[in-house]
């Protein structure tokens, strides 16, 4: 009996080793990490991020032109030059297989499945080639941006992907407008390519980040601080078991109460882990009036929130990746732009490229 048990354990260990070797090889052969000249700033965006197709994108409350509008605000306000923005590559199937199962990726070849994930039923009626081009390709480009952001953050101290933050998606399941697990992919790439072994996810989107929680359920290299409204989607009780530091903010929570809770949470997180990378999921669905977040945080409160997280990382000399994640009002783009401008004014980021390089 013990021989059989030992044999089973060895074959299981070998299978895990093989899986890790395949994952490592995929990461090492990926083209998503590339050298970025110092004339560019670590702010990542592509016009390919934005989703627009026959008005169908308006059937979901998410503002799918938000990403482009953020950059246009920054450029028109004179704080960012268009030529300084970093354009990422699109994540390939081999890149996505670092976290996702073949079965899950194949499921996205069904327009019906995609329509359920992105919560836009009419998408089920479209040919899948159109769905790939108009919906999934923009998402894959954003995944490339999130993955590249970790490399830039390690080199420059910070990086902002003006997109990404698809925190409801895990390796074998999508949902909540999240088709790919960009946060999990970013972290696995960082483990292998940046020789990082301690990562902190600070998820301040109004919704629970159940996707990355499931992906890193038994991985002690990842510490998850999730501050979310328990009374809204996704109600994932299993994933909640894998949150290292859970901070619940109920519907109607106001700005000062929210920021006080954040101060306490960041202080505790700093005591609990000394990370080598922070991934900050900076959803703006916490804003007062957001139809899905149900919180009452003012625009100035969001700006203050982002500054607190950047200061947390700066004071500890930890590279930080920021992702824009959820936000379901047209005003979100302006608030995010204003927050980035504030970070620049406070010298927590530098939006001026080095033209001599």
C-alpha positions in Angstrom: 0.0 0.0 0.0 2.8 2.4 1.0 4.7 1.6 -2.2 1.6 2.4 -4.3 1.1 5.7 -2.4 4.8 6.6 -2.8 4.6 5.8 -6.6 1.4 8.0 -6.9 3.1 10.8 -5.1 6.2 10.7 -7.3 4.2 10.7 -10.6 2.1 13.6 -9.3 5.3 15.5 -8.4 6.7 14.7 -11.9 3.6 16.0 -13.5 3.8 19.3 -11.5 7.5 19.6 -12.5 6.7 19.0 -16.2 3.9 21.6 -16.0 6.2 24.2 -14.4 8.9 23.5 -17.0 6.5 24.0 -19.9 5.2 27.3 -18.2 8.8 28.5 -17.8 9.7 27.7 -21.4 6.6 29.6 -22.6 7.6 32.6 -20.5 11.2 32.6 -21.6 10.2 32.4 -25.3 7.6 35.1 -25.1 8.1 38.4 -27.0 6.0 40.4 -24.6 9.0 41.7 -22.6 11.1 44.0 -24.8 13.5 46.9 -24.1 11.8 50.3 -23.9 14.0 53.4 -24.6 14.3 56.0 -21.9 12.7 58.5 -24.3 9.4 56.7 -23.4 7.7 56.9 -20.0 6.4 53.7 -18.3 2.8 54.5 -19.2 1.4 51.8 -21.5 -1.4 52.2 -23.9 -2.5 51.3 -27.5 -5.4 52.6 -29.5 -6.1 48.9 -30.0 -7.3 48.8 -26.4 -10.6 50.6 -27.2 -13.6 48.5 -28.1 -16.1 50.0 -30.6 -18.3 47.9 -32.9 -21.7 49.0 -34.2 -22.6 50.4 -30.8 -22.8 47.0 -29.2 -20.2 48.1 -26.7 -22.8 50.5 -25.3 -25.0 47.6 -24.1 -22.6 47.1 -21.1 -22.2 49.8 -18.5 -18.4 49.7 -18.8 -17.0 52.6 -20.8 -15.0 50.7 -23.4 -13.5 53.9 -24.8 -12.2 54.9 -21.3 -8.6 53.9 -21.9 -8.2 56.2 -24.9 -10.0 59.1 -23.2 -7.6 58.9 -20.3 -4.6 59.3 -22.6 -6.2 62.1 -24.6 -6.9 64.0 -21.4 -3.2 63.6 -20.3 -2.0 64.8 -23.7 -4.4 67.7 -24.1 -3.5 68.8 -20.6 0.1 69.0 -21.6 1.5 66.5 -19.1 2.2 63.7 -21.5 3.6 63.6 -25.0 2.0 61.1 -27.3 5.4 59.9 -28.5 6.4 59.0 -25.0 3.6 56.4 -24.5 4.7 52.7 -24.7 2.7 50.5 -27.0 2.6 46.8 -25.9 2.5 43.7 -28.0 -0.6 41.5 -28.1 -0.5 38.4 -26.0 -0.3 35.2 -28.1 -1.9 31.9 -27.4 1.4 30.6 -26.1 1.6 33.6 -23.7 -2.0 33.0 -22.5 -1.3 29.3 -21.9 1.1 30.3 -19.1 -2.0 30.6 -16.9 -5.0 29.5 -19.0 -6.0 26.0 -19.9 -6.3 25.0 -23.5 -10.0 24.1 -22.8 -10.7 27.6 -21.6 -9.1 29.3 -24.5 -10.9 27.0 -26.9 -14.2 28.0 -25.2 -13.6 31.6 -26.4 -14.1 30.4 -29.9 -17.8 30.3 -29.1 -19.4 33.8 -29.4 -22.1 32.6 -27.0 -19.5 31.9 -24.3 -17.8 35.3 -24.9 -21.2 37.1 -24.6 -21.7 35.5 -21.2 -18.2 36.5 -20.0 -18.5 40.1 -21.2 -22.2 40.3 -20.2 -23.4 41.6 -23.6 -26.0 39.0 -24.9 -26.2 40.2 -28.6 -22.5 39.3 -29.0 -23.6 35.7 -29.1 -25.2 36.3 -32.5 -21.9 37.6 -34.1 -19.5 35.4 -36.1 -16.6 34.5 -33.8 -14.0 36.0 -36.2 -15.6 39.4 -35.5 -15.7 38.8 -31.8 -12.0 37.9 -31.8 -11.2 41.0 -33.7 -13.4 43.6 -32.0 -13.5 42.3 -28.4 -10.9 39.7 -27.6 -8.0 41.2 -29.5 -8.3 44.5 -27.6 -8.3 42.5 -24.4 -5.2 40.5 -25.5 -3.4 43.8 -26.2 -4.2 45.0 -22.7 -2.8 41.7 -21.3 0.4 42.4 -23.1 0.5 45.8 -21.5 0.0 44.4 -18.0 2.7 41.9 -18.4 5.2 44.4 -19.8 4.3 46.8 -17.0 6.1 44.6 -14.4 9.3 44.8 -16.4 9.1 48.5 -16.7 8.2 48.9 -13.0 11.3 46.9 -12.0 13.5 49.1 -14.2 11.9 52.5 -13.5 10.2 52.1 -10.1 6.6 52.3 -11.4 4.5 51.6 -14.5 0.9 52.3 -15.4 -1.1 50.2 -17.9 -3.9 52.4 -19.0 -6.1 49.3 -19.1 -6.1 45.8 -17.8 -7.0 44.7 -14.3 -9.3 41.8 -15.4 -9.5 40.5 -11.9 -12.6 38.3 -12.3 -10.8 35.9 -14.7 -8.8 32.9 -13.5 -7.0 30.2 -15.5 -10.1 28.2 -16.4 -13.0 30.7 -16.1 -13.9 34.2 -17.2 -16.7 36.5 -16.1 -17.6 40.1 -15.2 -16.2 41.6 -18.4 -12.9 39.8 -17.8 -11.8 37.3 -20.5 -8.1 36.9 -19.7 -6.3 36.7 -16.3 -3.8 39.5 -16.9 -2.9 40.0 -13.3 -2.0 36.3 -12.8 -0.1 36.3 -16.1 1.9 39.4 -15.1 2.9 37.8 -11.8 4.0 34.5 -13.4 6.1 36.4 -15.9 7.7 38.4 -13.1 8.5 35.3 -11.1 10.4 33.8 -14.1 11.8 36.8 -16.0 12.5 39.3 -13.1 13.6 36.7 -10.5 10.9 38.0 -8.1 9.5 35.7 -5.4 7.3 38.0 -3.3 4.4 39.9 -4.8 1.6 41.9 -3.2 -1.7 42.5 -5.0 -3.5 45.6 -3.7 -7.0 45.3 -5.2 -9.1 48.4 -4.6 -11.7 47.9 -7.3 -15.1 47.9 -5.7 -15.6 44.2 -6.7 -13.8 41.3 -5.1 -10.8 40.1 -7.2 -11.9 36.5 -7.3 -9.9 35.6 -10.4 -6.4 36.2 -9.1 -7.5 34.8 -5.7 -8.3 31.5 -7.2 -5.1 31.4 -9.3 -2.9 32.0 -6.3 -5.0 30.1 -3.8 -2.1 28.0 -2.5 0.8 30.2 -3.5 2.6 31.7 -0.6 4.6 34.0 -2.9 1.6 36.2 -3.4 -0.1 38.3 -0.7 -3.5 39.6 -1.5 -5.0 42.7 0.1 -8.6 43.0 -1.3 -10.8 46.0 -0.2 -14.2 45.4 -1.7 -18.0 45.7 -1.3 -19.3 42.3 -0.2 -22.8 43.1 -1.3 -22.1 43.2 -5.0 -20.9 40.7 -7.7 -19.1 38.2 -7.7 -20.2 36.8 -4.2 -17.4 34.3 -4.5 -17.2 32.7 -1.1 -14.6 30.1 -2.1 -12.2 32.7 -3.4 -12.6 34.8 -0.3 -10.9 32.0 1.6 -7.7 32.9 -0.2 -7.6 36.6 0.6 -4.7 37.3 3.0 -6.1 40.6 4.1 -9.8 41.2 3.5 -11.3 44.7 4.0 -15.0 44.9 3.4 -16.5 48.3 2.6 -20.3 48.1 2.4 -22.6 49.9 0.1 -22.8 53.6 0.9 -19.3 53.8 2.5 -18.2 57.5 2.3 -14.8 58.9 1.4 -13.3 59.6 4.8 -14.3 56.2 6.2 -12.9 54.5 3.1 -9.6 56.3 3.3 -9.3 55.6 7.0 -9.8 51.9 6.4 -7.2 52.0 3.6 -4.6 53.7 5.9 -5.0 51.0 8.5 -4.9 48.2 5.8 -1.8 49.5 4.1 0.0 49.9 7.5 -0.9 46.2 8.3 0.1 45.0 4.9 3.5 46.7 5.2 4.1 44.8 8.5 2.9 41.4 7.0 5.0 41.3 3.9 8.1 42.9 2.3 7.2 42.5 -1.4 9.5 42.8 -4.4 6.6 44.0 -6.6 3.2 45.6 -5.9 0.3 45.1 -8.4 -2.2 47.8 -7.8 -5.7 47.2 -9.2 -7.1 50.7 -9.2 -10.7 50.4 -10.2 -12.7 53.6 -10.2 -16.0 51.9 -9.7 -15.7 53.1 -6.0 -16.8 56.6 -7.2 -20.0 58.0 -5.9 -22.8 57.4 -8.4 -21.2 54.3 -10.0 -24.1 52.0 -10.8 -22.3 48.8 -9.9 -19.8 49.7 -7.1 -22.5 51.2 -4.8 -19.9 53.2 -2.8 -19.7 57.0 -2.3 -16.1 58.0 -2.8 -15.5 61.4 -4.2 -13.2 62.1 -7.2 -10.7 63.7 -4.7 -11.0 60.6 -2.6 -9.9 58.4 -5.5 -7.0 60.7 -6.2 -6.0 60.5 -2.5 -6.4 56.7 -2.6 -4.0 56.3 -5.5 -1.5 58.7 -3.9 -1.6 56.6 -0.7 -0.8 53.4 -2.6 2.0 55.0 -4.6 3.5 56.5 -1.4 3.3 53.1 0.3 5.4 51.6 -2.5 7.8 54.5 -2.8 8.6 54.7 0.9 9.5 51.0 0.8 11.3 51.2 -2.6 8.9 48.6 -4.1 8.3 48.7 -7.9 4.6 49.3 -8.5 2.3 48.3 -11.4 -1.0 50.2 -11.6 -4.0 48.9 -13.7 -7.2 50.9 -14.3 -9.6 48.0 -14.0 -13.4 48.7 -13.4 -15.3 52.0 -13.5 -18.7 52.4 -15.0 -19.3 56.1 -15.4 -18.1 58.4 -18.2 -16.5 60.6 -15.5 -14.0 57.8 -14.6 -11.6 58.7 -17.4 -11.2 62.3 -16.2 -10.8 61.2 -12.6 -8.0 58.7 -13.6 -6.3 61.3 -15.7 -6.5 63.8 -12.8 -5.1 61.2 -10.4 -2.1 60.5 -12.7 -1.5 64.2 -13.0 -1.5 64.5 -9.2 1.0 61.6 -8.9 3.2 63.5 -11.3 2.8 66.8 -9.3 3.7 65.0 -6.1 6.8 63.6 -7.8 5.7 60.0 -7.3 5.9 59.4 -11.1 7.7 61.3 -13.9 5.8 61.7 -17.1 8.7 63.4 -19.0 10.8 61.1 -21.2 14.6 61.5 -21.4 14.9 63.0 -24.9 18.7 62.6 -24.9 18.3 58.8 -25.2 
